[in-house]
Amino acid sequence: MQYISFDYVCWVWVAYCVVRLLGGGEVRWWIGIGAGIGLGMMAKYTMAFLAVGVVVGVLLTDVRRHWKSKWLWTGAGVALVILLPNLIWQTRRNFVSLEFLRFLHERDVGTGVTDWFLAEQLELTLMAFPLAAAGLWFCLFSDEGKRYRMVGWMYAMPLALFLVMRGRDYYLAPAYPMLYAAGAAWVEKWMIRQREASKEAKKQGSQGVSEAGPDANADTRTRWIRSAIWAVLAVDVVVAGAVALPLAPVNSAWWKFAAKVDVVFPEEIGWPEFVETVAQVRDQLPASERGGLGVLAGNYGELGALNLYGEKYALPRAISGVNSSWERGYGLPAPETLIVVGFQRDFLEKHFASCELAARTWNRYGVANEETVEDPDIFVCQGLRGGWEAFWKEVRGFA
């Protein structure tokens, strides 16, 4: 249930609506296309790259006849209406998301995670890459797939844009289902033709026709191809699941290998213990200091864990300066005593008269991650210097 999950669903929904439209469906499918783009933009702005692909697909194919259709413009209007609350929010905040996206992009380019965009498409598709390539060829180059040229452009344009603008590899992940579908349909039709040709060859043979004809063994070959496709897709599922899903016991050899491939795995460990430790720090405070207590988190992982598990311990809602959490503020009245996680001591001592180390984060598996290695210290701070308004500007950040 990550935000990118909703982005993926919307991307696939737009592709579905386009295929229905191109397959001879009602022009009203433009409303579905617009709704998908609008909802997708509310989840993640990379949906704009698909929108460009849709526009280019309309302009460069015979779908441009829809340019004068009221349904196309109705769909565009639906997308705009759905996105309007977001645009209003951005306008009132000087389009803060541009600053956020610029930070993320500079970080990603600087750390080199965008250097292998094309090669990492193979990692995304694994052994299903030939099926995706077949789908792209079918849509863009085959006579049989001429009707679906627009689908090909809906992949090609985002691919080119992400490559030029140095996007993350997974940004293009939701574009592959439509290529898999196109490739699967093309391969299926080819196998049907091969089987029919094989039957005709066998029929001619039974009638004593000796002329060279279609391969009589084509049906056997197509069965092998079908079996091979199922086999490689099954292998894909197993391989992807082995490194992308938390299936293996923590600290097992399998888990350690998966953690090297999917570096997020270690960061998913220890959150209940983390919140329990913060609650223990709270319980050790004098009763007089608990009334004006606040919990300040340095990153969104800490913030999410505290607010997810914190209710069990009656912890106050955590606050943070990261991303949109900064917009929610620090509450009124402002906290007098703070339990602080995810910050360095020197920063805190600059802003508070008193800042004591109270505990360190840990997890029952002994897994080294950001919380146990980079920011393990939990502080209790009092006596904020300069007031909350100035301090809140200092803690603002993106991640």
C-alpha positions in Angstrom: 0.0 0.0 0.0 2.7 2.5 -1.0 1.8 5.6 -3.0 3.6 4.1 -6.0 1.2 1.2 -5.9 -1.7 3.5 -6.7 0.4 5.1 -9.4 1.0 1.7 -11.0 -2.7 0.8 -10.9 -3.7 4.1 -12.5 -1.0 3.7 -15.3 -2.4 0.2 -16.1 -6.0 1.4 -16.0 -5.1 4.1 -18.6 -3.6 1.5 -20.8 -6.6 -0.7 -20.4 -8.9 2.1 -21.4 -6.8 3.0 -24.4 -6.8 -0.6 -25.6 -10.6 -0.8 -25.3 -10.8 2.5 -27.3 -8.4 1.3 -30.0 -10.1 -2.1 -30.2 -13.3 -0.5 -31.5 -14.9 0.5 -28.2 -16.9 3.5 -27.4 -15.2 6.9 -27.6 -16.5 7.4 -24.1 -13.4 5.5 -22.9 -11.6 8.9 -23.1 -13.4 9.6 -19.8 -11.7 6.6 -18.2 -8.4 7.7 -19.7 -8.7 11.1 -18.2 -9.8 9.8 -14.8 -6.8 7.4 -14.7 -4.4 10.2 -15.5 -5.9 12.6 -13.0 -5.9 10.0 -10.2 -2.4 8.9 -11.2 -1.1 12.5 -10.9 -2.6 12.7 -7.4 -0.5 9.7 -6.5 2.8 10.5 -8.3 3.8 13.1 -10.8 5.5 10.6 -13.1 2.0 10.0 -14.5 2.7 13.1 -16.5 5.2 11.1 -18.6 2.5 8.7 -19.5 0.2 11.6 -20.4 2.9 12.8 -22.8 2.9 9.4 -24.3 -0.9 9.5 -24.8 -0.7 12.9 -26.5 2.1 11.8 -28.8 0.3 8.6 -29.5 -2.8 10.6 -30.6 -0.8 13.0 -32.8 1.3 10.3 -34.5 -1.3 7.8 -35.3 -4.7 7.7 -36.9 -6.2 8.3 -33.4 -5.7 12.0 -34.2 -9.2 11.8 -35.7 -10.4 11.9 -32.1 -8.8 15.3 -31.7 -12.2 16.9 -32.6 -14.2 14.5 -30.4 -15.9 16.0 -27.4 -15.1 12.9 -25.5 -11.4 13.4 -25.7 -11.7 16.9 -24.3 -14.2 15.7 -21.7 -11.6 13.2 -20.6 -9.0 16.0 -20.4 -11.5 18.0 -18.4 -12.0 15.1 -16.0 -8.3 14.8 -15.4 -8.0 18.5 -14.7 -10.9 18.5 -12.3 -9.5 15.5 -10.3 -6.0 17.2 -10.2 -7.4 20.7 -9.4 -7.2 20.3 -5.5 -3.6 19.4 -5.9 -2.9 22.4 -8.1 -4.6 24.7 -5.7 -2.6 23.3 -2.8 0.6 23.7 -4.8 -0.3 27.3 -5.9 -0.8 28.3 -2.2 2.6 26.9 -1.3 4.6 28.3 -4.2 4.8 24.8 -5.8 6.9 23.4 -3.0 6.8 20.0 -4.8 9.2 21.4 -7.4 11.7 22.0 -4.7 11.1 18.5 -3.3 11.5 16.9 -6.7 14.6 18.9 -7.4 16.1 17.6 -4.2 15.3 14.0 -5.0 16.6 14.2 -8.5 19.9 15.8 -7.4 20.3 13.2 -4.7 19.6 10.3 -7.1 21.9 11.6 -9.8 24.6 12.4 -7.3 24.5 8.9 -5.8 24.6 7.2 -9.2 21.3 5.4 -8.9 20.1 6.7 -12.3 23.3 5.7 -14.2 22.0 2.3 -15.3 18.4 3.1 -16.3 18.4 1.0 -19.5 20.2 -1.9 -18.1 17.9 -2.0 -15.1 14.9 -2.4 -17.3 16.2 -5.9 -17.8 16.2 -6.4 -14.1 12.6 -5.2 -13.9 11.4 -7.5 -16.7 13.8 -10.5 -16.1 13.1 -13.3 -18.5 9.8 -11.7 -19.6 11.8 -9.1 -21.5 11.4 -11.0 -24.8 7.6 -10.9 -24.3 7.7 -7.2 -23.7 9.9 -6.7 -26.7 7.5 -8.7 -28.8 4.7 -6.5 -27.5 6.5 -3.3 -28.5 7.3 -4.7 -31.9 3.7 -5.7 -32.4 2.4 -2.3 -31.5 4.9 -0.1 -33.3 6.1 -2.1 -36.4 3.8 -5.0 -37.3 1.0 -4.5 -39.9 -1.2 -6.6 -37.7 -0.7 -4.3 -34.7 -1.2 -1.1 -36.7 -4.4 -0.4 -34.8 -2.4 -0.3 -31.5 0.4 2.1 -32.5 -0.7 4.4 -29.8 0.1 1.8 -27.1 3.7 1.6 -28.5 4.1 5.3 -28.2 2.8 5.2 -24.6 5.9 3.1 -23.8 8.4 4.7 -26.1 7.9 8.3 -25.1 8.1 7.7 -21.3 11.2 5.6 -21.9 12.9 8.3 -23.9 11.9 11.0 -21.4 13.0 9.1 -18.3 16.3 8.3 -20.1 17.0 11.9 -21.0 15.9 13.3 -17.6 17.7 10.5 -15.7 14.8 8.9 -13.9 14.9 6.0 -11.5 14.6 2.6 -13.2 11.3 1.6 -11.5 9.5 4.7 -12.8 8.9 2.8 -16.0 7.7 -0.4 -14.3 4.0 0.2 -14.8 4.4 0.5 -18.6 5.3 -3.1 -19.0 1.9 -4.8 -18.3 0.5 -3.4 -21.6 3.5 -4.7 -23.5 3.2 -8.1 -21.9 -0.4 -8.2 -22.9 0.4 -7.1 -26.5 3.3 -9.6 -26.7 1.2 -12.4 -25.3 -1.7 -11.7 -27.8 0.7 -11.7 -30.7 2.5 -14.9 -29.7 -0.9 -16.6 -29.1 -2.1 -15.6 -32.6 1.2 -16.8 -34.1 0.8 -20.2 -32.4 -2.8 -20.5 -33.6 -1.7 -20.0 -37.1 1.1 -22.5 -36.7 -1.4 -25.1 -35.4 -3.8 -24.5 -38.2 -1.0 -24.8 -40.7 0.1 -28.1 -39.1 -3.4 -29.5 -39.3 -3.6 -28.5 -43.0 -0.3 -30.2 -43.6 -1.4 -33.4 -41.9 -4.6 -33.3 -43.9 -2.7 -33.0 -47.2 -0.5 -35.9 -46.1 -3.4 -38.1 -45.4 -4.7 -37.4 -48.9 -1.5 -38.4 -50.5 -0.3 -34.9 -51.4 3.4 -35.1 -51.7 4.1 -31.4 -52.3 6.2 -29.6 -49.7 3.8 -27.7 -47.4 3.6 -26.2 -44.0 5.5 -27.9 -41.2 3.4 -30.9 -39.9 5.2 -30.7 -36.6 4.3 -27.1 -35.9 1.7 -28.0 -33.3 4.3 -29.8 -31.3 6.6 -26.9 -31.5 3.9 -24.4 -30.4 3.2 -26.6 -27.4 6.9 -26.5 -26.4 6.9 -22.7 -26.9 3.8 -22.3 -24.7 5.4 -24.5 -22.0 8.6 -22.6 -22.2 6.8 -19.3 -21.7 5.0 -20.6 -18.7 8.2 -21.9 -17.3 10.2 -18.7 -17.6 7.4 -16.7 -16.2 7.2 -19.0 -13.2 11.0 -18.6 -12.7 10.5 -14.8 -12.9 7.9 -15.0 -10.1 10.1 -17.1 -7.9 13.2 -15.0 -8.5 11.4 -11.7 -8.0 9.6 -13.0 -4.9 12.9 -14.3 -3.4 14.5 -10.8 -3.5 11.5 -8.5 -3.3 9.2 -10.1 -0.7 10.1 -10.8 3.0 9.8 -14.6 2.6 13.0 -15.8 4.1 13.7 -15.9 7.9 15.7 -12.8 9.0 19.5 -13.3 9.0 19.2 -16.6 7.0 21.6 -16.9 4.0 18.6 -16.3 1.7 17.6 -13.2 3.6 21.1 -11.8 3.6 21.4 -12.3 -0.2 18.0 -10.6 -0.7 19.0 -7.7 1.5 22.0 -7.1 -0.8 19.7 -6.9 -3.8 16.9 -5.1 -2.1 18.6 -2.7 0.3 15.3 -1.7 1.8 15.0 -5.0 3.6 17.2 -4.1 6.6 15.3 -0.9 7.0 12.0 -2.8 7.6 13.4 -4.4 10.7 13.0 -3.2 14.3 10.2 -0.6 14.2 8.1 -2.2 17.0 11.2 -2.3 19.3 12.1 1.3 18.3 8.7 2.6 19.4 8.7 0.5 22.5 12.1 2.1 23.5 10.7 5.6 22.9 7.8 4.7 25.2 10.2 3.5 27.9 12.0 6.8 27.7 8.7 8.6 28.2 7.9 6.4 31.2 11.2 7.3 32.8 10.4 11.0 32.7 9.0 12.8 35.8 5.2 13.1 35.8 5.5 16.9 35.7 7.3 16.7 32.3 4.9 14.3 30.5 2.1 16.8 30.2 3.9 19.0 27.7 5.7 16.2 26.0 6.3 15.9 22.2 8.1 13.4 20.1 10.2 14.7 17.2 11.2 12.4 14.4 14.0 13.0 11.9 12.7 10.9 9.0 9.4 9.6 7.7 10.2 6.0 8.7 10.5 7.0 12.3 7.5 9.2 12.1 5.4 6.5 10.5 6.4 3.9 13.0 5.8 6.2 16.0 2.3 7.1 14.8 1.5 3.5 13.8 2.6 1.7 16.9 2.6 4.6 19.3 -1.1 4.3 20.1 -0.4 1.1 21.9 1.7 3.0 24.4 -0.4 6.2 24.5 2.5 8.2 23.0 1.6 11.6 21.6 1.4 12.0 17.9 4.9 12.4 16.6 5.9 15.5 14.7 8.6 16.0 12.0 10.0 18.5 9.5 10.3 16.0 6.7 8.3 16.4 3.5 4.6 17.3 4.0 4.8 16.5 7.8 6.4 19.9 8.2 3.1 21.4 6.9 1.2 19.9 9.8 3.3 21.9 12.3 4.3 21.2 15.8 0.9 21.6 17.5 -0.5 24.0 19.9 0.5 24.5 22.6 4.0 23.7 21.5 5.8 20.9 23.3 8.0 21.9 26.3 9.9 18.6 26.6 10.9 16.7 23.5 11.9 13.1 22.9 14.0 13.4 19.8 15.0 10.6 17.4 16.9 10.8 14.1 19.0 13.9 14.9 22.6 14.4 15.7 23.7 15.6 19.1 25.5 18.7 17.9 22.4 20.0 16.0 20.2 19.5 19.1 22.7 21.1 21.5 22.8 24.2 19.3 19.0 24.6 19.7 18.3 23.4 23.3 19.6 24.4 26.7 19.5 20.7 27.8 19.7 17.6 25.7 20.4 14.3 27.3 21.0 10.9 25.7 18.3 8.6 27.1 18.5 5.4 25.0 19.6 3.8 21.8 17.6 2.1 19.1 18.0 -1.7 18.7 16.2 -4.6 17.1 15.9 -8.2 18.3 17.6 -9.6 15.2 20.7 -7.5 15.5 20.3 -6.2 12.0 22.4 -3.2 11.1 20.4 -0.4 9.5 19.9 3.3 9.5 18.3 3.4 12.9 20.9 1.3 14.7 24.0 2.6 12.9 23.5 6.1 11.5 21.0 7.6 14.0 20.8 5.3 17.0 20.6 7.9 19.7 17.3 8.9 21.5 17.5 12.2 23.3 15.4 14.1 25.8 15.6 17.8 25.1 14.3 20.9 27.0 14.7 24.7 26.9 14.3 25.5 23.2 16.4 28.5 22.2 14.9 31.1 19.8 11.3 29.8 19.8 9.4 27.2 17.9 8.8 29.2 14.8 12.5 29.7 14.1 13.3 26.1 15.1 10.6 24.7 12.8 12.3 26.3 9.8 15.6 24.7 10.8 14.2 21.1 10.9 12.4 21.3 7.5 13.8 18.9 5.0 13.1 16.4 2.2 13.6 12.7 1.9 
